[in-house]
Amino acid sequence: MASATYPPGATAHPEDGLFRHDGYEIGTVLAGELTIDFDDERVTLRAGDAISYPCSVPHLLHNTGTEDVVAQWLIVHPGR
């Protein structure tokens, strides 16, 4: 499990737009408010909230707030 910090305005991917990758993602927000955009949905997670989804689903994580977001992530890769 890895911890990540997203300052205000930060995204988890350097390119614009939704992206996908291999695996299954499980995350918990420890502090702040993290927004995750999917093709047809926007999810806002606050401290204590958790989410999981296949990484093959196009998504974008970003901090639209004014405080740092701290989250823990586990990405499970099939066959590893």
C-alpha positions as CSV (number, residue, x, y, z in Angstrom):
1,M,0.0,0.0,0.0
2,A,1.3,3.4,-0.9
3,S,0.5,6.8,0.4
4,A,0.1,9.8,-1.9
5,T,-0.3,13.5,-1.3
6,Y,-2.2,15.7,-3.8
7,P,-1.7,19.5,-3.2
8,P,-4.5,21.8,-4.3
9,G,-4.9,21.8,-8.1
10,A,-2.9,18.5,-8.5
11,T,-4.0,15.5,-10.6
12,A,-2.7,12.0,-10.4
13,H,-1.8,11.9,-14.0
14,P,0.2,14.5,-15.9
15,E,-1.9,14.5,-19.1
16,D,-5.4,16.0,-19.4
17,G,-8.4,13.8,-19.6
18,L,-9.3,10.4,-18.3
19,F,-6.8,7.5,-18.3
20,R,-6.7,3.8,-17.7
21,H,-4.1,1.2,-16.8
22,D,-3.8,-2.4,-15.6
23,G,-5.0,-3.7,-12.3
24,Y,-7.7,-3.0,-9.7
25,E,-7.4,0.1,-7.5
26,I,-8.4,0.4,-3.9
27,G,-8.1,3.7,-2.1
28,T,-8.9,5.4,1.2
29,V,-8.7,9.2,1.7
30,L,-7.0,10.0,5.0
31,A,-7.3,13.9,4.8
32,G,-8.8,16.4,2.5
33,E,-11.3,16.0,-0.3
34,L,-10.4,14.0,-3.5
35,T,-12.4,14.1,-6.7
36,I,-12.5,11.2,-9.1
37,D,-14.0,11.6,-12.5
38,F,-15.2,8.7,-14.5
39,D,-16.9,8.7,-18.0
40,D,-20.4,9.1,-16.6
41,E,-19.9,10.0,-12.9
42,R,-17.9,12.3,-10.5
43,V,-17.2,11.0,-7.0
44,T,-16.0,13.1,-4.2
45,L,-14.2,11.4,-1.3
46,R,-13.6,12.9,2.1
47,A,-11.4,11.7,5.0
48,G,-12.5,8.2,5.9
49,D,-14.1,7.4,2.5
50,A,-12.9,4.5,0.4
51,I,-13.3,3.5,-3.2
52,S,-12.4,0.6,-5.4
53,Y,-12.7,0.1,-9.2
54,P,-11.1,-1.7,-12.1
55,C,-8.2,0.5,-13.5
56,S,-9.5,-0.3,-17.0
57,V,-12.3,2.1,-16.3
58,P,-11.3,5.6,-17.6
59,H,-10.7,7.8,-14.6
60,L,-8.9,10.9,-13.3
61,L,-8.0,11.8,-9.7
62,H,-7.7,15.4,-8.7
63,N,-7.7,17.8,-5.8
64,T,-10.1,20.7,-6.5
65,G,-10.0,21.9,-2.9
66,T,-7.8,24.3,-1.0
67,E,-6.1,21.7,1.3
68,D,-3.7,18.9,0.6
69,V,-5.3,15.5,0.1
70,V,-3.6,12.4,1.6
71,A,-4.7,9.0,0.4
72,Q,-3.6,5.4,0.6
73,W,-3.7,3.3,-2.5
74,L,-3.4,-0.4,-3.3
75,I,-3.2,-1.4,-6.9
76,V,-3.7,-5.2,-7.5
77,H,-2.2,-6.5,-10.7
78,P,-3.7,-9.8,-11.9
79,G,-1.2,-12.6,-12.3
80,R,1.5,-11.1,-10.1
